[in-house]
């Protein structure tokens, strides 16, 4: 008498292999905002949770020393400008005198050449001497004028430098984000961030929260499937939300201690729903096939690297068939070789069944595996 067995047909279906890795959402950028110059907090325009845009004013410092220095710089520039004006006027006066004396010297020299003896040689020599003396004074005047201009340029450069330093009293946001920490209050003496003192504290901490990084360690055996730009499903259990990101960058090497590759997934957060520090599951799709020859995983008997199924042939006789598996999910397995579409494989309890037995096949629906039920 034939034994009744439950069977299911080998069919084609879309299949994919996925890898789920848990990690923590971290801001794409996060920095502590320091002051460039030491000063007292005069205005504090941000607090916990304040959202700022690039270039937005966060705080204003009061720096009395720089304010006084700017006043001194303005006075120095004005004084240097006066010296330049005075030098210019003195040079103009000397050049005018030199032109008159030079013309007189040239006239006397011309008369002496055309009418010898009419003009005393002593008078000619005196005129030439005055001409040379005034020419030397003109050169000195030019040198004094150039020196005065250099001093004015130097004073202006110092004033510009101090203005730039004073501009650092206005602390602005380097990028758009949200303030997650505030370390200062009104009147707090903030030290310069360039100081070597270990007591230097930042003004605030700024996090970019419209884009997150999800850093995941990809095991060595899956590295070959990772490609920049591939979409990644990101599940955030604490918020009951699922969003999409993409693989943005990898380290392109496998760490010797963990045998994993550093991989980063960019997760856009334009509506600011997600928050830094939340745990998330990154679901990476490693392989995908639109039409794979597949059978329920519970029909497969695996012993080491060998996989077999019990096949019911057209004569309703049992055969043990070796198969080669491809993609495996929690419930199904891809068949690369050993079976064809429409083949009937035993899905019911196989205890007591032997090769060559005559059976009565009954089509049944495969039950979910334990692995599938536990998900």
WOJO-V152647 format. One record per residue. N is the residue number from 1. RES is the residue in one letter. OMEGA is omega in degrees with one decimal (NA if undefined). Layout:
BEGIN
n/res/omega
N/RES/OMEGA
N/RES/OMEGA
END
This chain:
BEGIN
n/res/omega
1/X/-176.4
2/X/178.6
3/X/178.9
4/X/178.1
5/X/175.6
6/X/-178.8
7/X/173.0
8/X/-176.4
9/X/173.2
10/X/-175.6
11/X/174.9
12/X/-179.7
13/X/172.8
14/X/-179.2
15/X/174.9
16/X/176.2
17/X/-177.7
18/X/176.3
19/X/178.9
20/X/-179.8
21/X/178.9
22/X/179.0
23/X/-176.1
24/X/177.2
25/X/178.1
26/X/180.0
27/X/178.0
28/X/173.0
29/X/175.6
30/X/-176.7
31/X/167.4
32/X/-177.6
33/X/-179.6
34/X/172.2
35/X/177.1
36/X/178.7
37/X/178.2
38/X/178.4
39/X/178.6
40/X/179.4
41/X/-179.3
42/X/176.3
43/X/175.8
44/X/-169.7
45/X/-179.5
46/X/176.8
47/X/177.2
48/X/175.9
49/X/178.6
50/X/178.7
51/X/-176.6
52/X/175.8
53/X/179.6
54/X/179.0
55/X/-179.3
56/X/-178.9
57/X/-179.9
58/X/-178.5
59/X/176.0
60/X/179.8
61/X/172.1
62/X/-176.7
63/X/-174.5
64/X/-177.8
65/X/-179.7
66/X/177.3
67/X/177.8
68/X/-180.0
69/X/178.4
70/X/175.8
71/X/177.6
72/X/179.5
73/X/179.8
74/X/178.0
75/X/179.7
76/X/178.6
77/X/179.6
78/X/179.4
79/X/179.6
80/X/178.4
81/X/177.1
82/X/179.1
83/X/177.5
84/X/179.7
85/X/179.3
86/X/179.9
87/X/179.6
88/X/178.5
89/X/179.6
90/X/178.6
91/X/178.4
92/X/179.7
93/X/-179.5
94/X/179.8
95/X/177.9
96/X/177.7
97/X/-178.5
98/X/-180.0
99/X/-179.3
100/X/-178.4
101/X/-179.3
102/X/177.6
103/X/177.6
104/X/179.8
105/X/-179.9
106/X/180.0
107/X/-179.9
108/X/179.2
109/X/179.6
110/X/178.3
111/X/-179.3
112/X/-178.9
113/X/-176.3
114/X/-178.3
115/X/-177.9
116/X/176.3
117/X/-179.3
118/X/179.8
119/X/-179.5
120/X/179.7
121/X/-179.7
122/X/179.6
123/X/177.7
124/X/-179.1
125/X/179.1
126/X/-180.0
127/X/178.5
128/X/178.2
129/X/176.7
130/X/179.1
131/X/-179.3
132/X/-179.5
133/X/179.5
134/X/176.3
135/X/177.7
136/X/178.8
137/X/176.9
138/X/179.1
139/X/176.6
140/X/177.8
141/X/177.4
142/X/179.8
143/X/178.6
144/X/179.1
145/X/179.3
146/X/177.6
147/X/179.2
148/X/178.1
149/X/178.3
150/X/178.5
151/X/176.8
152/X/178.1
153/X/179.7
154/X/179.5
155/X/178.5
156/X/179.3
157/X/178.6
158/X/177.6
159/X/178.7
160/X/178.5
161/X/-178.6
162/X/175.9
163/X/178.5
164/X/177.9
165/X/-179.7
166/X/177.1
167/X/177.7
168/X/173.9
169/X/175.8
170/X/-175.9
171/X/-176.3
172/X/-178.7
173/X/179.1
174/X/176.3
175/X/-179.9
176/X/-179.9
177/X/-177.9
178/X/178.5
179/X/-178.3
180/X/176.0
181/X/173.9
182/X/-174.1
183/X/-173.3
184/X/174.0
185/X/176.8
186/X/179.4
187/X/179.2
188/X/174.2
189/X/-178.5
190/X/178.5
191/X/178.2
192/X/-179.8
193/X/179.0
194/X/-179.5
195/X/179.0
196/X/-179.1
197/X/178.8
198/X/-179.5
199/X/-177.5
200/X/178.0
201/X/177.3
202/X/175.7
203/X/-177.3
204/X/173.8
205/X/-176.3
206/X/-179.8
207/X/173.2
208/X/-174.6
209/X/173.4
210/X/176.4
211/X/-179.4
212/X/169.0
213/X/172.0
214/X/-175.5
215/X/-176.7
216/X/174.9
217/X/-178.6
218/X/179.8
219/X/-175.7
220/X/-175.9
221/X/-178.9
222/X/-175.6
223/X/-175.7
224/X/-178.9
225/X/-173.7
226/X/179.4
227/X/177.1
228/X/179.8
229/X/179.6
230/X/178.6
231/X/-180.0
232/X/174.6
233/X/-178.1
234/X/179.7
235/X/179.8
236/X/-173.2
237/X/-175.2
238/X/179.1
239/X/-179.9
240/X/-176.2
241/X/173.6
242/X/178.2
243/X/-178.3
244/X/174.0
245/X/177.2
246/X/176.6
247/X/-173.9
248/X/-176.2
249/X/176.6
250/X/179.6
251/X/180.0
252/X/171.7
253/X/-179.9
254/X/-178.9
255/X/-176.2
256/X/-175.5
257/X/-176.8
258/X/-176.1
259/X/176.8
260/X/177.6
261/X/177.5
262/X/-177.7
263/X/-179.4
264/X/177.0
265/X/175.2
266/X/-178.0
267/X/178.2
268/X/180.0
269/X/-173.4
270/X/-179.2
271/X/176.7
272/X/178.1
273/X/-178.6
274/X/-179.6
275/X/177.8
276/X/176.0
277/X/179.2
278/X/174.3
279/X/-178.9
280/X/176.3
281/X/176.8
282/X/-179.7
283/X/-179.5
284/X/174.8
285/X/-174.9
286/X/179.6
287/X/178.6
288/X/176.3
289/X/-177.4
290/X/-178.5
291/X/-179.0
292/X/173.9
293/X/-170.7
294/X/175.0
295/X/179.4
296/X/-177.8
297/X/-178.0
298/X/178.0
299/X/-173.1
300/X/173.3
301/X/-177.2
302/X/176.7
303/X/-175.6
304/X/-180.0
305/X/-176.7
306/X/178.7
307/X/179.4
308/X/172.7
309/X/171.2
310/X/-175.4
311/X/174.2
312/X/-176.1
313/X/-178.8
314/X/178.7
315/X/-179.0
316/X/177.2
317/X/-178.6
318/X/172.9
319/X/173.0
320/X/-174.5
321/X/173.8
322/X/-179.5
323/X/174.7
324/X/-175.9
325/X/175.6
326/X/179.5
327/X/176.1
328/X/173.3
329/X/179.7
330/X/-175.4
331/X/-172.5
332/X/178.4
333/X/176.4
334/X/178.1
335/X/179.3
336/X/179.6
337/X/176.5
338/X/-180.0
339/X/174.9
340/X/-177.8
341/X/179.4
342/X/177.1
343/X/-179.3
344/X/179.6
345/X/-177.3
346/X/179.9
347/X/-178.3
348/X/-179.9
349/X/-175.3
350/X/178.8
351/X/-179.4
352/X/179.2
353/X/-179.0
354/X/177.6
355/X/178.6
356/X/179.9
357/X/173.2
358/X/-175.6
359/X/175.7
360/X/-174.7
361/X/175.3
362/X/-179.0
363/X/177.7
364/X/177.4
365/X/-178.2
366/X/175.9
367/X/176.8
368/X/177.6
369/X/177.6
370/X/179.9
371/X/179.8
372/X/-178.2
373/X/-176.0
374/X/-178.1
375/X/NA
END
